[in-house]
Each structure stands twice: as structure tokens, then as C-alpha cells.
Amino acid sequence: MQHVQSHLAPPKLIATDGQPVFGVFDGIVDSLNVKQFAYFNEMDKPASALSKHFDFKQFQFVSIITPHYIIALAVADIRYVANGFCYLYDIKANKLSQTQWLTPLGVGCQLSDSPKQGRAAIGSKRKGIVIDIVEGQWHVEINLADIQANLHIQPAPLSLPISLCTPTGYNGWTYTQKHNGLAVTGQLTVHHEPQPLQYALAGYDFSAGFMRRETSWRWASINAQTEAGIIGLNLAAGVNETGQTENVMWINGERHLLGAAQFDFNRHSQQDIWHITTNDGQVDLYFRPLNQRSEKLNLLLLKNNFRQYIGYFSGVITDNNGNQYRLHNQLGLTEDHFAKW
């Protein structure tokens, strides 16, 4: 089992020397302070203002699971374009429907460089999604033909997100903040029917930085009501592996940091069983896909090959105190993503 040293989150991610503060944090960074980042090219020359603008990428994602539905939504600004999606997955019917947005040069898209305070939005009041962050608390609004939502996503008292910044490539960095196993309150209507929220759970992802021009990752996420209580899990491979990882589980709100994750699967077989483990031996899970949201974009400057799967997790996870938790056909998400941006 690993024991990662963490420290209090800095008020501003970019320090007075123009460089980011790296590490795992206890708490949330007030501002990324991107304007102060001293960005250099591969030959150690100051990067142009244009390069600094277009090389910065940012996205926010929320997933919500209820007894009858899974809802996932995202807003992303990759500078050349902004895109967003919201999908609705009917668990019993194994049916997925979605709404998408794609706008050139970020027109009509809003994002904030503060993980603690700000708004992400795409679309319109009649057909759009909004994520408001107020003092670190996430609020979600959805206005679509089949979904209307005004939701508050609330962590357990004293529960910490995974919050970290790692070096990326030769001269970049990535800030990631995620939190799973969060309670959901407010109002949710699907197909004109109000949905109960007492058993609903959610997770979020705030990621931003100067990522690799070609980036790929694998990811797994669980928000589960179990006999042992509420379990949240976030595992990823491909972005935050320089010194630290973003791998973590939450047991009734308590954060347990994990080692590096391995994803063994065949991306060319949509029904292939995934085997997901961590090198500290604390995760040994199998994932069986049921459905997916996919997207392929192949343009001159941009490529995007995105597959997010909904399916069942089974196996064993172990917290940092040695307690084991067995999962059997627990619904959750995985993702296999390539981006050239």
C-alpha cells in the first residue's frame, strides 16, 4: 500500500516564479492563475501568446446515477472548438439517448479557471447545460426535451476530493480534481416524471492544463450504494502519472489514495471484458460493458476518438486500512479516449 504525502492546496496554482505547484493537495485550489504561467516551447524560448492560448485545454464532467437512470454531462474547451454532451441511460431498457453541442473557437461556451468558484455552460436556456461551482460545491442545471434538472452535489462532511497537479510532457502541466460518492439533492425530471434522489449519487471531474498535443487515457468511475456504505472510485491511466496518480477510492467519504492503474482490454472488441488493477494490489476489478457513448472526429488539426462505456463492475477493492469490499455487478463507467488537440 502506498502512502502519498499531500499538502494544503495553494491559493493559486501558478506560483510567483511563473511555474505550477506540483503534488497531491488536501483541498481545492482557488484559481489556476493561468495568465501567470511562464510557458516555453521545446527549445526553451518563451511561447507566443497564440500558442499559450491554443495549447490550454479544459473540461468539466458530471455523472449521476439513480435507481432508474444514469446521466452524464460535459463541457469542454479545446480552443479550436468547444463541445459538450449530455446523455441519458435507461438502466432497465439498456437504452442511451444523447444531446451534443459543437461550436467553433469556443463560441457559446463558458468555462472558469477556478475549481472553487465559476460557471461552465454550453447551449441555450431552452436547450443547454450549466455547471455552477460555488465555494467548491457543484450545482447542475439541465434543460433538454427529456431531462430537466436543478441539482446540488454534496460531499460528506470533511470528505476531500482528489486534487493534484503533475508535469505533462516536456513543458506542460495538468490539474485534475475529482470527487465521487457524492449525495444529490434538488429536482430531477426525466420524460416528465419526477425522479427520487434519496439513493442518487454523483461524481465530478475538473481538469485543465497544458496537456500533450496527442493525449490518450483510460478511466474508470464508480458511485455505489453498498452494504458497507457509499463507495466511490476513480482510476485513470495516461495523463497524471508523473510522480503522482489521480487514483483514489472513497469509503463513506473518507479518501484512500491508490497506486498506478493498469487497464487490460481489447478496444477493438466492444464486448470485451476489462481487467482493471492497481500496482499496490488494492484494486482487482472486472468490467463488462453494456452500452456506450462514442464520438469520432477526424479533422486537419483535430482528432477525437471517444468511447465512454456503461457497464457492470465485479471484484475486490481494498482500502488503505486493509478492509476489503466486494463488488458484484455494480454499475459504473469506463472510458477509452484519444485526442489530438
C-alpha positions, -999 to 999 in steps of 0.1 A, spaced: 0 0 0 13 34 -9 13 64 15 14 96 -6 24 128 11 -2 156 4 -2 192 14 -27 220 16 -39 233 -18 -22 266 -28 -45 296 -33 -31 300 -68 -17 270 -88 9 291 -106 34 304 -81 52 338 -82 80 323 -103 55 315 -131 56 278 -126 29 255 -112 29 239 -78 30 201 -82 17 175 -59 -14 160 -43 -34 185 -23 -57 185 7 -84 208 -5 -92 228 -36 -71 254 -55 -88 288 -55 -75 297 -90 -54 281 -117 -39 316 -124 -31 305 -160 -22 340 -171 9 340 -148 22 307 -162 56 312 -178 52 289 -209 81 279 -230 84 260 -263 105 228 -267 136 249 -274 132 268 -241 121 300 -258 91 319 -244 60 306 -262 39 331 -282 6 344 -268 -12 325 -295 5 292 -285 -3 298 -249 -39 304 -257 -44 274 -281 -24 249 -260 -45 253 -229 -73 228 -226 -101 225 -201 -132 204 -194 -157 196 -167 -178 164 -163 -205 152 -140 -221 118 -138 -252 110 -118 -267 76 -110 -302 70 -98 -322 37 -93 -335 41 -129 -311 62 -149 -275 73 -154 -270 109 -166 -236 122 -177 -228 157 -190 -196 175 -200 -184 209 -212 -150 211 -229 -130 240 -244 -101 228 -266 -97 262 -281 -102 253 -318 -137 241 -309 -158 238 -278 -181 208 -273 -205 194 -248 -228 165 -244 -255 152 -221 -267 116 -223 -295 97 -206 -291 60 -200 -322 40 -191 -309 11 -169 -338 -13 -173 -341 -8 -210 -304 -6 -217 -311 24 -239 -289 55 -243 -300 88 -258 -279 120 -261 -277 157 -270 -245 172 -283 -230 206 -290 -200 216 -311 -191 252 -317 -160 267 -334 -135 287 -313 -155 283 -281 -184 304 -293 -213 300 -269 -192 280 -243 -182 293 -209 -156 279 -185 -139 292 -154 -102 288 -144 -113 284 -108 -121 249 -94 -137 267 -65 -159 294 -80 -172 297 -115 -196 286 -143 -193 261 -172 -221 263 -197 -229 254 -233 -261 257 -253 -291 279 -246 -316 284 -218 -341 262 -238 -315 236 -247 -284 236 -226 -264 225 -196 -249 246 -168 -224 237 -140 -220 263 -113 -193 259 -87 -199 280 -55 -173 277 -28 -163 242 -41 -199 230 -42 -212 218 -76 -247 227 -89 -260 213 -122 -288 226 -144 -301 207 -174 -328 220 -198 -335 194 -225 -365 178 -241 -363 147 -219 -344 160 -189 -350 189 -166 -327 192 -136 -317 216 -108 -293 196 -87 -269 201 -58 -240 177 -55 -228 174 -19 -198 156 -4 -200 141 31 -187 163 59 -149 166 58 -146 145 26 -117 155 4 -116 154 -34 -86 140 -52 -68 173 -62 -34 172 -78 -11 189 -104 15 169 -123 41 177 -150 28 168 -185 51 163 -215 82 185 -218 69 218 -206 32 214 -196 11 206 -166 -23 191 -158 -45 200 -128 -72 174 -120 -98 175 -93 -123 147 -89 -148 136 -62 -171 105 -62 -197 91 -39 -215 125 -35 -251 129 -24 -276 145 -48 -304 169 -38 -328 191 -57 -352 183 -86 -348 159 -114 -374 152 -141 -370 125 -168 -396 121 -195 -419 144 -175 -417 121 -144 -401 134 -112 -372 111 -100 -365 102 -64 -330 113 -53 -326 98 -18 -304 70 -34 -288 90 -61 -250 95 -62 -227 116 -83 -191 123 -92 -174 152 -109 -142 160 -128 -125 193 -132 -94 190 -155 -73 217 -171 -38 224 -183 -12 224 -210 -17 188 -220 2 168 -246 -7 176 -283 -16 139 -286 -33 127 -254 -49 94 -245 -63 79 -214 -82 51 -199 -106 57 -170 -130 40 -146 -155 55 -122 -179 41 -96 -205 57 -74 -221 29 -54 -246 23 -26 -234 -9 -9 -240 -28 24 -207 -13 36 -220 22 28 -212 46 0 -182 37 -22 -166 60 -48 -138 50 -71 -117 69 -97 -90 52 -117 -71 66 -147 -40 59 -168 -25 82 -195 -23 117 -181 -15 121 -144 14 96 -139 44 119 -135 53 114 -98 17 110 -86 -16 95 -98 -52 105 -95 -63 70 -84 -84 70 -53 -114 54 -35 -138 70 -11 -154 49 16 -183 68 32 -165 100 23 -130 90 35 -103 94 8 -79 65 2 -51 72 -23 -41 43 -46 -12 33 -68 -9 33 -106 -37 17 -125 -35 -8 -154 -63 -14 -179 -63 -47 -198 -89 -48 -226 -93 -51 -263 -105 -17 -277 -114 -34 -310 -140 -56 -293 -169 -37 -279 -180 -66 -257 -145 -74 -243 -143 -78 -205 -119 -52 -190 -95 -62 -162 -85 -32 -141 -59 -34 -113 -35 -12 -94 1 -19 -87 -4 -17 -50 -27 -47 -51 -57 -28 -38 -79 -30 -69 -88 -61 -88 -119 -55 -109 -136 -68 -140 -158 -46 -161 -185 -59 -185 -197 -32 -210 -235 -29 -216 -237 3 -237 -216 32 -248 -214 68 -259 -189 72 -288 -177 100 -309 -152 102 -337 -138 134 -352 -110 134 -378 -101 169 -390 -70 186 -402 -59 199 -368 -80 178 -345 -87 142 -339 -111 127 -313 -118 90 -307 -140 89 -276 -157 59 -261 -174 60 -227 -189 27 -216 -216 20 -191 -214 -15 -175 -210 -37 -145 -180 -39 -122 -172 -70 -102 -143 -78 -80 -125 -67 -49 -111 -33 -37 -91 -28 -5 -88 5 14 -56 18 30 -66 2 63 -67 -33 47 -105 -35 47 -119 -54 16 -151 -46 -3 -166 -70 -28 -185 -56 -57 -209 -77 -78 -225 -62 -109 -221 -27 -97 -230 -1 -124 -203 23 -134 -184 39 -162 -151 34 -181 -136 54 -209 -111 49 -237 -101 82 -253 -76 95 -278 -74 133 -286 -52 153 -309 -58 188 -298 
